[in-house]
């Protein structure tokens, strides 16, 4: 018998993944790939322009991480506005 502090992987029970969890994982993966693609392009452009790390270059790299969230926000807001407009008499 194993001591109490040693656990086996078979002792853990993981719940099955539902559709929402899998969809969120795929969307997060897609978001990460888009961010990495544009982050890489922005980094390479900065290196080609001289490679100095100033405030605008750092801001550009930060915005590469944030702009997909802004696009998602606009899409969701437009969808919600459309749904509420359909319900109005």
N, CA, C and O atoms as a CHARMM CRD file, in Angstrom:
* protein
*
  356
    1    1 UNK  N      0.84100  -1.17800   0.00000 PROA 1      0.00000
    2    1 UNK  CA     0.00000   0.00000   0.00000 PROA 1      0.00000
    3    1 UNK  C      0.88800   1.24400   0.00000 PROA 1      0.00000
    4    1 UNK  O      1.88000   1.31600   0.72500 PROA 1      0.00000
    5    2 UNK  N      0.51200   2.21800  -0.82600 PROA 2      0.00000
    6    2 UNK  CA     1.27900   3.45500  -0.92400 PROA 2      0.00000
    7    2 UNK  C      0.99200   4.35300   0.27000 PROA 2      0.00000
    8    2 UNK  O     -0.11600   4.34100   0.80700 PROA 2      0.00000
    9    3 UNK  N      1.98000   5.12900   0.68600 PROA 3      0.00000
   10    3 UNK  CA     1.71500   6.10600   1.74200 PROA 3      0.00000
   11    3 UNK  C      0.65500   7.11000   1.28100 PROA 3      0.00000
   12    3 UNK  O      0.42200   7.25100   0.08000 PROA 3      0.00000
   13    4 UNK  N      0.02200   7.79600   2.20300 PROA 4      0.00000
   14    4 UNK  CA    -1.08100   8.70500   1.88800 PROA 4      0.00000
   15    4 UNK  C     -0.65100   9.88300   1.01800 PROA 4      0.00000
   16    4 UNK  O     -1.46300  10.39500   0.24800 PROA 4      0.00000
   17    5 UNK  N      0.56700  10.31500   1.11500 PROA 5      0.00000
   18    5 UNK  CA     0.98600  11.49400   0.38100 PROA 5      0.00000
   19    5 UNK  C      1.30400  11.20100  -1.07700 PROA 5      0.00000
   20    5 UNK  O      1.50500  12.13600  -1.85200 PROA 5      0.00000
   21    6 UNK  N      1.35500   9.95500  -1.47000 PROA 6      0.00000
   22    6 UNK  CA     1.58400   9.61200  -2.87600 PROA 6      0.00000
   23    6 UNK  C      0.24600   9.33700  -3.54700 PROA 6      0.00000
   24    6 UNK  O     -0.51600   8.47100  -3.11600 PROA 6      0.00000
   25    7 UNK  N     -0.02100  10.07600  -4.59200 PROA 7      0.00000
   26    7 UNK  CA    -1.27500   9.91900  -5.31000 PROA 7      0.00000
   27    7 UNK  C     -1.00900   9.36600  -6.70100 PROA 7      0.00000
   28    7 UNK  O      0.02200   9.64600  -7.31200 PROA 7      0.00000
   29    8 UNK  N     -1.93400   8.59400  -7.17600 PROA 8      0.00000
   30    8 UNK  CA    -1.86300   8.07900  -8.53400 PROA 8      0.00000
   31    8 UNK  C     -2.80200   8.89200  -9.41900 PROA 8      0.00000
   32    8 UNK  O     -3.80000   9.43700  -8.94800 PROA 8      0.00000
   33    9 UNK  N     -2.47600   8.96400 -10.68300 PROA 9      0.00000
   34    9 UNK  CA    -3.30900   9.70300 -11.61900 PROA 9      0.00000
   35    9 UNK  C     -4.69000   9.08200 -11.69700 PROA 9      0.00000
   36    9 UNK  O     -5.67300   9.80000 -11.88000 PROA 9      0.00000
   37   10 UNK  N     -4.79000   7.77900 -11.56300 PROA 10     0.00000
   38   10 UNK  CA    -6.08300   7.10600 -11.66800 PROA 10     0.00000
   39   10 UNK  C     -7.02300   7.48200 -10.52300 PROA 10     0.00000
   40   10 UNK  O     -8.21700   7.19200 -10.59700 PROA 10     0.00000
   41   11 UNK  N     -6.51900   8.11400  -9.47700 PROA 11     0.00000
   42   11 UNK  CA    -7.36000   8.50300  -8.36100 PROA 11     0.00000
   43   11 UNK  C     -8.10800   9.81100  -8.61900 PROA 11     0.00000
   44   11 UNK  O     -9.05800  10.13400  -7.90700 PROA 11     0.00000
   45   12 UNK  N     -7.68600  10.55600  -9.62500 PROA 12     0.00000
   46   12 UNK  CA    -8.34800  11.80400  -9.95500 PROA 12     0.00000
   47   12 UNK  C     -9.47300  11.53500 -10.93900 PROA 12     0.00000
   48   12 UNK  O     -9.31300  10.75500 -11.87800 PROA 12     0.00000
   49   13 UNK  N    -10.59200  12.17200 -10.72500 PROA 13     0.00000
   50   13 UNK  CA   -11.73200  12.03400 -11.61700 PROA 13     0.00000
   51   13 UNK  C    -11.97900  13.38400 -12.26600 PROA 13     0.00000
   52   13 UNK  O    -12.24500  14.37600 -11.58700 PROA 13     0.00000
   53   14 UNK  N    -11.88800  13.41100 -13.58200 PROA 14     0.00000
   54   14 UNK  CA   -12.11400  14.63600 -14.32300 PROA 14     0.00000
   55   14 UNK  C    -13.48000  14.55700 -14.99900 PROA 14     0.00000
   56   14 UNK  O    -13.79700  13.54400 -15.62300 PROA 14     0.00000
   57   15 UNK  N    -14.28600  15.59700 -14.88700 PROA 15     0.00000
   58   15 UNK  CA   -15.59300  15.55700 -15.54300 PROA 15     0.00000
   59   15 UNK  C    -15.42800  15.61100 -17.06000 PROA 15     0.00000
   60   15 UNK  O    -14.45500  16.17900 -17.55600 PROA 15     0.00000
   61   16 UNK  N    -16.35900  15.03200 -17.79000 PROA 16     0.00000
   62   16 UNK  CA   -16.26400  15.11000 -19.25300 PROA 16     0.00000
   63   16 UNK  C    -16.45200  16.54900 -19.71500 PROA 16     0.00000
   64   16 UNK  O    -17.17400  17.32900 -19.09400 PROA 16     0.00000
   65   17 UNK  N    -15.79400  16.88200 -20.80800 PROA 17     0.00000
   66   17 UNK  CA   -15.88400  18.23600 -21.34300 PROA 17     0.00000
   67   17 UNK  C    -17.17000  18.37400 -22.14400 PROA 17     0.00000
   68   17 UNK  O    -17.44900  17.55400 -23.01900 PROA 17     0.00000
   69   18 UNK  N    -17.94600  19.39900 -21.85200 PROA 18     0.00000
   70   18 UNK  CA   -19.15800  19.63200 -22.62000 PROA 18     0.00000
   71   18 UNK  C    -18.84200  20.50300 -23.83000 PROA 18     0.00000
   72   18 UNK  O    -17.70500  20.93300 -24.02000 PROA 18     0.00000
   73   19 UNK  N    -19.86100  20.75500 -24.64300 PROA 19     0.00000
   74   19 UNK  CA   -19.65400  21.51300 -25.87400 PROA 19     0.00000
   75   19 UNK  C    -19.14600  22.92700 -25.59100 PROA 19     0.00000
   76   19 UNK  O    -18.26500  23.41800 -26.29600 PROA 19     0.00000
   77   20 UNK  N    -19.69000  23.58100 -24.56900 PROA 20     0.00000
   78   20 UNK  CA   -19.27500  24.94300 -24.25800 PROA 20     0.00000
   79   20 UNK  C    -17.81000  25.03700 -23.86800 PROA 20     0.00000
   80   20 UNK  O    -17.11700  25.98000 -24.25000 PROA 20     0.00000
   81   21 UNK  N    -17.34700  24.06500 -23.11400 PROA 21     0.00000
   82   21 UNK  CA   -15.94300  24.06600 -22.70100 PROA 21     0.00000
   83   21 UNK  C    -15.02600  23.83400 -23.89600 PROA 21     0.00000
   84   21 UNK  O    -13.99300  24.48900 -24.03200 PROA 21     0.00000
   85   22 UNK  N    -15.40900  22.90400 -24.75400 PROA 22     0.00000
   86   22 UNK  CA   -14.58900  22.64700 -25.94500 PROA 22     0.00000
   87   22 UNK  C    -14.59700  23.84500 -26.88900 PROA 22     0.00000
   88   22 UNK  O    -13.56300  24.19300 -27.46000 PROA 22     0.00000
   89   23 UNK  N    -15.75700  24.47800 -27.05600 PROA 23     0.00000
   90   23 UNK  CA   -15.83700  25.64600 -27.93000 PROA 23     0.00000
   91   23 UNK  C    -14.98000  26.78100 -27.38800 PROA 23     0.00000
   92   23 UNK  O    -14.29100  27.46400 -28.14600 PROA 23     0.00000
   93   24 UNK  N    -15.02500  26.98200 -26.07200 PROA 24     0.00000
   94   24 UNK  CA   -14.21600  28.03800 -25.46600 PROA 24     0.00000
   95   24 UNK  C    -12.72100  27.73900 -25.63200 PROA 24     0.00000
   96   24 UNK  O    -11.92800  28.65200 -25.85900 PROA 24     0.00000
   97   25 UNK  N    -12.34700  26.49200 -25.52000 PROA 25     0.00000
   98   25 UNK  CA   -10.93500  26.12200 -25.70300 PROA 25     0.00000
   99   25 UNK  C    -10.48600  26.39900 -27.13500 PROA 25     0.00000
  100   25 UNK  O     -9.38200  26.90000 -27.34700 PROA 25     0.00000
  101   26 UNK  N    -11.32600  26.08000 -28.11900 PROA 26     0.00000
  102   26 UNK  CA   -10.97900  26.35200 -29.51300 PROA 26     0.00000
  103   26 UNK  C    -10.89900  27.85100 -29.77200 PROA 26     0.00000
  104   26 UNK  O     -9.98900  28.31600 -30.45900 PROA 26     0.00000
  105   27 UNK  N    -11.84300  28.60500 -29.22800 PROA 27     0.00000
  106   27 UNK  CA   -11.81500  30.04700 -29.43400 PROA 27     0.00000
  107   27 UNK  C    -10.59400  30.68200 -28.77700 PROA 27     0.00000
  108   27 UNK  O     -9.98300  31.58900 -29.34100 PROA 27     0.00000
  109   28 UNK  N    -10.24300  30.20800 -27.59200 PROA 28     0.00000
  110   28 UNK  CA    -9.05100  30.72300 -26.92600 PROA 28     0.00000
  111   28 UNK  C     -7.78800  30.37200 -27.70600 PROA 28     0.00000
  112   28 UNK  O     -6.86000  31.17700 -27.78300 PROA 28     0.00000
  113   29 UNK  N     -7.75000  29.18200 -28.27800 PROA 29     0.00000
  114   29 UNK  CA    -6.60300  28.79400 -29.11100 PROA 29     0.00000
  115   29 UNK  C     -6.51100  29.66800 -30.35000 PROA 29     0.00000
  116   29 UNK  O     -5.42000  30.09700 -30.72700 PROA 29     0.00000
  117   30 UNK  N     -7.64800  29.93500 -30.98900 PROA 30     0.00000
  118   30 UNK  CA    -7.66200  30.79100 -32.16600 PROA 30     0.00000
  119   30 UNK  C     -7.22000  32.20800 -31.80300 PROA 30     0.00000
  120   30 UNK  O     -6.43600  32.82000 -32.52800 PROA 30     0.00000
  121   31 UNK  N     -7.71900  32.72600 -30.69100 PROA 31     0.00000
  122   31 UNK  CA    -7.33400  34.05700 -30.22400 PROA 31     0.00000
  123   31 UNK  C     -5.82400  34.11900 -29.98200 PROA 31     0.00000
  124   31 UNK  O     -5.16700  35.09100 -30.35700 PROA 31     0.00000
  125   32 UNK  N     -5.28700  33.08400 -29.35900 PROA 32     0.00000
  126   32 UNK  CA    -3.84800  33.05700 -29.06900 PROA 32     0.00000
  127   32 UNK  C     -3.03500  33.03700 -30.35600 PROA 32     0.00000
  128   32 UNK  O     -2.02500  33.73400 -30.45200 PROA 32     0.00000
  129   33 UNK  N     -3.45000  32.25900 -31.33800 PROA 33     0.00000
  130   33 UNK  CA    -2.71800  32.21400 -32.60800 PROA 33     0.00000
  131   33 UNK  C     -2.76100  33.56500 -33.32300 PROA 33     0.00000
  132   33 UNK  O     -1.75300  34.00800 -33.87200 PROA 33     0.00000
  133   34 UNK  N     -3.91800  34.21500 -33.31900 PROA 34     0.00000
  134   34 UNK  CA    -4.02300  35.53100 -33.95900 PROA 34     0.00000
  135   34 UNK  C     -3.11300  36.53100 -33.25200 PROA 34     0.00000
  136   34 UNK  O     -2.39700  37.29000 -33.90500 PROA 34     0.00000
  137   35 UNK  N     -3.13900  36.53400 -31.92900 PROA 35     0.00000
  138   35 UNK  CA    -2.28800  37.46000 -31.17000 PROA 35     0.00000
  139   35 UNK  C     -0.80900  37.20900 -31.44700 PROA 35     0.00000
  140   35 UNK  O     -0.04600  38.15100 -31.66300 PROA 35     0.00000
  141   36 UNK  N     -0.40800  35.94700 -31.44100 PROA 36     0.00000
  142   36 UNK  CA     0.99700  35.63100 -31.67600 PROA 36     0.00000
  143   36 UNK  C      1.43700  36.02500 -33.08800 PROA 36     0.00000
  144   36 UNK  O      2.55500  36.50100 -33.28400 PROA 36     0.00000
  145   37 UNK  N      0.55900  35.82400 -34.06000 PROA 37     0.00000
  146   37 UNK  CA     0.89000  36.19200 -35.44100 PROA 37     0.00000
  147   37 UNK  C      1.16000  37.69100 -35.55600 PROA 37     0.00000
  148   37 UNK  O      2.18000  38.10200 -36.11000 PROA 37     0.00000
  149   38 UNK  N      0.24900  38.50000 -35.03500 PROA 38     0.00000
  150   38 UNK  CA     0.41900  39.94700 -35.14700 PROA 38     0.00000
  151   38 UNK  C      1.50800  40.46300 -34.21400 PROA 38     0.00000
  152   38 UNK  O      2.16500  41.45500 -34.53000 PROA 38     0.00000
  153   39 UNK  N      1.71100  39.82000 -33.08700 PROA 39     0.00000
  154   39 UNK  CA     2.80300  40.19700 -32.19900 PROA 39     0.00000
  155   39 UNK  C      4.14800  39.96300 -32.87300 PROA 39     0.00000
  156   39 UNK  O      5.05500  40.78800 -32.76400 PROA 39     0.00000
  157   40 UNK  N      4.27600  38.83500 -33.56900 PROA 40     0.00000
  158   40 UNK  CA     5.51100  38.52300 -34.28500 PROA 40     0.00000
  159   40 UNK  C      5.75700  39.52900 -35.40100 PROA 40     0.00000
  160   40 UNK  O      6.87600  40.01300 -35.57300 PROA 40     0.00000
  161   41 UNK  N      4.70500  39.84400 -36.16100 PROA 41     0.00000
  162   41 UNK  CA     4.86900  40.82400 -37.24500 PROA 41     0.00000
  163   41 UNK  C      5.27900  42.18600 -36.70800 PROA 41     0.00000
  164   41 UNK  O      6.16300  42.83200 -37.27100 PROA 41     0.00000
  165   42 UNK  N      4.65600  42.62500 -35.63900 PROA 42     0.00000
  166   42 UNK  CA     4.98400  43.93200 -35.06500 PROA 42     0.00000
  167   42 UNK  C      6.40800  43.94100 -34.51800 PROA 42     0.00000
  168   42 UNK  O      7.12900  44.92600 -34.67800 PROA 42     0.00000
  169   43 UNK  N      6.81000  42.85900 -33.88100 PROA 43     0.00000
  170   43 UNK  CA     8.17100  42.77100 -33.35600 PROA 43     0.00000
  171   43 UNK  C      9.20000  42.84000 -34.48800 PROA 43     0.00000
  172   43 UNK  O     10.20400  43.54500 -34.38400 PROA 43     0.00000
  173   44 UNK  N      8.93900  42.09900 -35.56800 PROA 44     0.00000
  174   44 UNK  CA     9.87800  42.10100 -36.70400 PROA 44     0.00000
  175   44 UNK  C      9.94800  43.46900 -37.37900 PROA 44     0.00000
  176   44 UNK  O     11.02000  43.90100 -37.80300 PROA 44     0.00000
  177   45 UNK  N      8.80600  44.15000 -37.47800 PROA 45     0.00000
  178   45 UNK  CA     8.82000  45.49600 -38.05400 PROA 45     0.00000
  179   45 UNK  C      9.65100  46.44300 -37.19100 PROA 45     0.00000
  180   45 UNK  O     10.39000  47.27500 -37.71700 PROA 45     0.00000
  181   46 UNK  N      9.53400  46.31900 -35.87400 PROA 46     0.00000
  182   46 UNK  CA    10.32500  47.15000 -34.97900 PROA 46     0.00000
  183   46 UNK  C     11.80900  46.87000 -35.09700 PROA 46     0.00000
  184   46 UNK  O     12.62600  47.78900 -35.03700 PROA 46     0.00000
  185   47 UNK  N     12.16200  45.60000 -35.26500 PROA 47     0.00000
  186   47 UNK  CA    13.57800  45.25300 -35.43900 PROA 47     0.00000
  187   47 UNK  C     14.11000  45.79200 -36.75900 PROA 47     0.00000
  188   47 UNK  O     15.24800  46.25600 -36.82700 PROA 47     0.00000
  189   48 UNK  N     13.29700  45.73300 -37.80200 PROA 48     0.00000
  190   48 UNK  CA    13.73700  46.22500 -39.10400 PROA 48     0.00000
  191   48 UNK  C     13.88600  47.74500 -39.11300 PROA 48     0.00000
  192   48 UNK  O     14.68600  48.29000 -39.87200 PROA 48     0.00000
  193   49 UNK  N     13.11200  48.42500 -38.26800 PROA 49     0.00000
  194   49 UNK  CA    13.16900  49.89300 -38.21700 PROA 49     0.00000
  195   49 UNK  C     14.28500  50.40900 -37.31700 PROA 49     0.00000
  196   49 UNK  O     14.42600  51.62300 -37.16600 PROA 49     0.00000
  197   50 UNK  N     15.05700  49.55900 -36.73500 PROA 50     0.00000
  198   50 UNK  CA    16.16400  50.01800 -35.90400 PROA 50     0.00000
  199   50 UNK  C     16.24900  49.31700 -34.57300 PROA 50     0.00000
  200   50 UNK  O     17.31600  49.29300 -33.96000 PROA 50     0.00000
  201   51 UNK  N     15.17300  48.75300 -34.11300 PROA 51     0.00000
  202   51 UNK  CA    15.20300  47.94900 -32.90400 PROA 51     0.00000
  203   51 UNK  C     15.21100  48.70700 -31.59300 PROA 51     0.00000
  204   51 UNK  O     15.43800  48.10000 -30.54600 PROA 51     0.00000
  205   52 UNK  N     14.97100  50.02300 -31.60700 PROA 52     0.00000
  206   52 UNK  CA    14.95700  50.77500 -30.35600 PROA 52     0.00000
  207   52 UNK  C     13.65800  50.50500 -29.60400 PROA 52     0.00000
  208   52 UNK  O     12.58000  50.48600 -30.19800 PROA 52     0.00000
  209   53 UNK  N     13.77000  50.29900 -28.30000 PROA 53     0.00000
  210   53 UNK  CA    12.58700  50.02400 -27.48100 PROA 53     0.00000
  211   53 UNK  C     12.09200  51.32400 -26.86100 PROA 53     0.00000
  212   53 UNK  O     12.49600  51.70300 -25.76100 PROA 53     0.00000
  213   54 UNK  N     11.21200  51.99600 -27.59000 PROA 54     0.00000
  214   54 UNK  CA    10.60900  53.21300 -27.05900 PROA 54     0.00000
  215   54 UNK  C      9.16300  52.91500 -26.66800 PROA 54     0.00000
  216   54 UNK  O      8.69000  51.78600 -26.79200 PROA 54     0.00000
  217   55 UNK  N      8.47800  53.94300 -26.19800 PROA 55     0.00000
  218   55 UNK  CA     7.11400  53.76800 -25.72200 PROA 55     0.00000
  219   55 UNK  C      6.14800  53.34600 -26.81000 PROA 55     0.00000
  220   55 UNK  O      5.24400  52.54900 -26.55900 PROA 55     0.00000
  221   56 UNK  N      6.32300  53.86700 -28.01200 PROA 56     0.00000
  222   56 UNK  CA     5.41200  53.52400 -29.09800 PROA 56     0.00000
  223   56 UNK  C      5.56400  52.06500 -29.52100 PROA 56     0.00000
  224   56 UNK  O      4.58200  51.41800 -29.88300 PROA 56     0.00000
  225   57 UNK  N      6.78300  51.55100 -29.47700 PROA 57     0.00000
  226   57 UNK  CA     6.98000  50.14700 -29.83600 PROA 57     0.00000
  227   57 UNK  C      6.33600  49.23500 -28.80000 PROA 57     0.00000
  228   57 UNK  O      5.69600  48.24600 -29.15700 PROA 57     0.00000
  229   58 UNK  N      6.49900  49.55500 -27.53900 PROA 58     0.00000
  230   58 UNK  CA     5.88000  48.76200 -26.47600 PROA 58     0.00000
  231   58 UNK  C      4.35800  48.85000 -26.57200 PROA 58     0.00000
  232   58 UNK  O      3.66700  47.84600 -26.39700 PROA 58     0.00000
  233   59 UNK  N      3.83500  50.04000 -26.84600 PROA 59     0.00000
  234   59 UNK  CA     2.39700  50.21300 -27.01000 PROA 59     0.00000
  235   59 UNK  C      1.88200  49.38200 -28.18700 PROA 59     0.00000
  236   59 UNK  O      0.81200  48.77900 -28.09300 PROA 59     0.00000
  237   60 UNK  N      2.61000  49.34300 -29.26300 PROA 60     0.00000
  238   60 UNK  CA     2.22000  48.53000 -30.41100 PROA 60     0.00000
  239   60 UNK  C      2.15200  47.05800 -30.07500 PROA 60     0.00000
  240   60 UNK  O      1.23800  46.36100 -30.51600 PROA 60     0.00000
  241   61 UNK  N      3.11100  46.57300 -29.29700 PROA 61     0.00000
  242   61 UNK  CA     3.10300  45.16300 -28.89800 PROA 61     0.00000
  243   61 UNK  C      1.94400  44.86200 -27.95700 PROA 61     0.00000
  244   61 UNK  O      1.33500  43.79600 -28.04900 PROA 61     0.00000
  245   62 UNK  N      1.63400  45.78000 -27.05800 PROA 62     0.00000
  246   62 UNK  CA     0.50300  45.58500 -26.14100 PROA 62     0.00000
  247   62 UNK  C     -0.80900  45.58700 -26.91400 PROA 62     0.00000
  248   62 UNK  O     -1.69600  44.78100 -26.63300 PROA 62     0.00000
  249   63 UNK  N     -0.93700  46.48300 -27.88300 PROA 63     0.00000
  250   63 UNK  CA    -2.16400  46.54800 -28.66800 PROA 63     0.00000
  251   63 UNK  C     -2.37000  45.30500 -29.52100 PROA 63     0.00000
  252   63 UNK  O     -3.50700  44.95400 -29.83600 PROA 63     0.00000
  253   64 UNK  N     -1.28900  44.63900 -29.89600 PROA 64     0.00000
  254   64 UNK  CA    -1.43100  43.36900 -30.61700 PROA 64     0.00000
  255   64 UNK  C     -2.14500  42.32900 -29.77400 PROA 64     0.00000
  256   64 UNK  O     -2.82300  41.45300 -30.31000 PROA 64     0.00000
  257   65 UNK  N     -1.99900  42.41800 -28.47100 PROA 65     0.00000
  258   65 UNK  CA    -2.66600  41.47700 -27.58100 PROA 65     0.00000
  259   65 UNK  C     -4.11600  41.85900 -27.32400 PROA 65     0.00000
  260   65 UNK  O     -4.93100  40.99500 -26.99800 PROA 65     0.00000
  261   66 UNK  N     -4.45200  43.14300 -27.46400 PROA 66     0.00000
  262   66 UNK  CA    -5.77400  43.61800 -27.07700 PROA 66     0.00000
  263   66 UNK  C     -6.77000  43.78700 -28.21700 PROA 66     0.00000
  264   66 UNK  O     -7.97500  43.70800 -27.98100 PROA 66     0.00000
  265   67 UNK  N     -6.30700  44.01900 -29.44600 PROA 67     0.00000
  266   67 UNK  CA    -7.26800  44.35400 -30.49300 PROA 67     0.00000
  267   67 UNK  C     -8.22900  43.21800 -30.82000 PROA 67     0.00000
  268   67 UNK  O     -9.37200  43.51600 -31.16600 PROA 67     0.00000
  269   68 UNK  N     -7.86300  41.94800 -30.74100 PROA 68     0.00000
  270   68 UNK  CA    -8.88200  40.92200 -31.00500 PROA 68     0.00000
  271   68 UNK  C    -10.03000  40.96300 -29.99300 PROA 68     0.00000
  272   68 UNK  O    -11.16500  40.63800 -30.34100 PROA 68     0.00000
  273   69 UNK  N     -9.75300  41.35400 -28.75700 PROA 69     0.00000
  274   69 UNK  CA   -10.82700  41.50100 -27.77100 PROA 69     0.00000
  275   69 UNK  C    -11.77200  42.62900 -28.16000 PROA 69     0.00000
  276   69 UNK  O    -12.98200  42.52200 -27.96400 PROA 69     0.00000
  277   70 UNK  N    -11.23100  43.70100 -28.70600 PROA 70     0.00000
  278   70 UNK  CA   -12.06500  44.80600 -29.14800 PROA 70     0.00000
  279   70 UNK  C    -12.97500  44.37200 -30.30000 PROA 70     0.00000
  280   70 UNK  O    -14.15100  44.73600 -30.32700 PROA 70     0.00000
  281   71 UNK  N    -12.45300  43.61400 -31.23000 PROA 71     0.00000
  282   71 UNK  CA   -13.26700  43.11500 -32.34500 PROA 71     0.00000
  283   71 UNK  C    -14.37700  42.20200 -31.81900 PROA 71     0.00000
  284   71 UNK  O    -15.52000  42.30300 -32.26400 PROA 71     0.00000
  285   72 UNK  N    -14.05300  41.32300 -30.88800 PROA 72     0.00000
  286   72 UNK  CA   -15.06100  40.43900 -30.30500 PROA 72     0.00000
  287   72 UNK  C    -16.12400  41.25100 -29.57000 PROA 72     0.00000
  288   72 UNK  O    -17.30800  40.92100 -29.64600 PROA 72     0.00000
  289   73 UNK  N    -15.72800  42.29300 -28.86900 PROA 73     0.00000
  290   73 UNK  CA   -16.68200  43.15000 -28.15500 PROA 73     0.00000
  291   73 UNK  C    -17.64000  43.83200 -29.12600 PROA 73     0.00000
  292   73 UNK  O    -18.84200  43.89200 -28.87000 PROA 73     0.00000
  293   74 UNK  N    -17.12600  44.33900 -30.22400 PROA 74     0.00000
  294   74 UNK  CA   -17.97300  45.00400 -31.21200 PROA 74     0.00000
  295   74 UNK  C    -18.96300  44.01600 -31.82500 PROA 74     0.00000
  296   74 UNK  O    -20.13300  44.35200 -32.01000 PROA 74     0.00000
  297   75 UNK  N    -18.51300  42.81000 -32.14100 PROA 75     0.00000
  298   75 UNK  CA   -19.40000  41.80000 -32.72600 PROA 75     0.00000
  299   75 UNK  C    -20.49500  41.42100 -31.75000 PROA 75     0.00000
  300   75 UNK  O    -21.66300  41.33400 -32.13100 PROA 75     0.00000
  301   76 UNK  N    -20.13700  41.19500 -30.49900 PROA 76     0.00000
  302   76 UNK  CA   -21.13300  40.81300 -29.49800 PROA 76     0.00000
  303   76 UNK  C    -22.11200  41.95300 -29.24200 PROA 76     0.00000
  304   76 UNK  O    -23.31100  41.71200 -29.09700 PROA 76     0.00000
  305   77 UNK  N    -21.62800  43.17500 -29.18400 PROA 77     0.00000
  306   77 UNK  CA   -22.51100  44.32600 -28.97900 PROA 77     0.00000
  307   77 UNK  C    -23.48200  44.49500 -30.14300 PROA 77     0.00000
  308   77 UNK  O    -24.66400  44.76400 -29.93000 PROA 77     0.00000
  309   78 UNK  N    -22.99500  44.34000 -31.36400 PROA 78     0.00000
  310   78 UNK  CA   -23.87400  44.45100 -32.52500 PROA 78     0.00000
  311   78 UNK  C    -24.92300  43.34900 -32.51900 PROA 78     0.00000
  312   78 UNK  O    -26.07600  43.59600 -32.87000 PROA 78     0.00000
  313   79 UNK  N    -24.54700  42.14800 -32.13100 PROA 79     0.00000
  314   79 UNK  CA   -25.49600  41.03800 -32.06400 PROA 79     0.00000
  315   79 UNK  C    -26.56500  41.30500 -31.01300 PROA 79     0.00000
  316   79 UNK  O    -27.74700  41.06500 -31.26200 PROA 79     0.00000
  317   80 UNK  N    -26.17000  41.79700 -29.84800 PROA 80     0.00000
  318   80 UNK  CA   -27.14000  42.09500 -28.79100 PROA 80     0.00000
  319   80 UNK  C    -28.08000  43.22400 -29.19700 PROA 80     0.00000
  320   80 UNK  O    -29.28000  43.15600 -28.93100 PROA 80     0.00000
  321   81 UNK  N    -27.55000  44.25500 -29.83400 PROA 81     0.00000
  322   81 UNK  CA   -28.40600  45.34700 -30.29200 PROA 81     0.00000
  323   81 UNK  C    -29.41400  44.85000 -31.32200 PROA 81     0.00000
  324   81 UNK  O    -30.56900  45.27700 -31.32600 PROA 81     0.00000
  325   82 UNK  N    -28.98300  43.97100 -32.17100 PROA 82     0.00000
  326   82 UNK  CA   -29.88700  43.41500 -33.18000 PROA 82     0.00000
  327   82 UNK  C    -30.97700  42.57300 -32.53300 PROA 82     0.00000
  328   82 UNK  O    -32.13200  42.61200 -32.95800 PROA 82     0.00000
  329   83 UNK  N    -30.61300  41.81600 -31.50700 PROA 83     0.00000
  330   83 UNK  CA   -31.59800  40.99200 -30.81100 PROA 83     0.00000
  331   83 UNK  C    -32.62700  41.85200 -30.09000 PROA 83     0.00000
  332   83 UNK  O    -33.81800  41.54400 -30.12900 PROA 83     0.00000
  333   84 UNK  N    -32.19500  42.91100 -29.44200 PROA 84     0.00000
  334   84 UNK  CA   -33.14600  43.78100 -28.74400 PROA 84     0.00000
  335   84 UNK  C    -33.99400  44.58400 -29.72400 PROA 84     0.00000
  336   84 UNK  O    -35.14400  44.89900 -29.41900 PROA 84     0.00000
  337   85 UNK  N    -33.45400  44.92100 -30.89300 PROA 85     0.00000
  338   85 UNK  CA   -34.23700  45.65300 -31.90100 PROA 85     0.00000
  339   85 UNK  C    -35.34000  44.76600 -32.47200 PROA 85     0.00000
  340   85 UNK  O    -36.41300  45.26500 -32.81000 PROA 85     0.00000
  341   86 UNK  N    -35.09600  43.46500 -32.58700 PROA 86     0.00000
  342   86 UNK  CA   -36.11200  42.55000 -33.08600 PROA 86     0.00000
  343   86 UNK  C    -37.27200  42.39000 -32.11300 PROA 86     0.00000
  344   86 UNK  O    -38.38500  42.08000 -32.53800 PROA 86     0.00000
  345   87 UNK  N    -37.04500  42.59100 -30.83100 PROA 87     0.00000
  346   87 UNK  CA   -38.08200  42.41700 -29.81500 PROA 87     0.00000
  347   87 UNK  C    -38.95600  43.66000 -29.64500 PROA 87     0.00000
  348   87 UNK  O    -40.06300  43.56900 -29.11500 PROA 87     0.00000
  349   88 UNK  N    -38.47000  44.80700 -30.08600 PROA 88     0.00000
  350   88 UNK  CA   -39.23300  46.05400 -29.91700 PROA 88     0.00000
  351   88 UNK  C    -40.44500  46.05100 -30.83900 PROA 88     0.00000
  352   88 UNK  O    -40.37900  45.57400 -31.97200 PROA 88     0.00000
  353   89 UNK  N    -41.56700  46.59800 -30.32900 PROA 89     0.00000
  354   89 UNK  CA   -42.76800  46.64300 -31.18900 PROA 89     0.00000
  355   89 UNK  C    -42.70000  47.70400 -32.25100 PROA 89     0.00000
  356   89 UNK  O    -43.63600  47.85200 -33.03700 PROA 89     0.00000
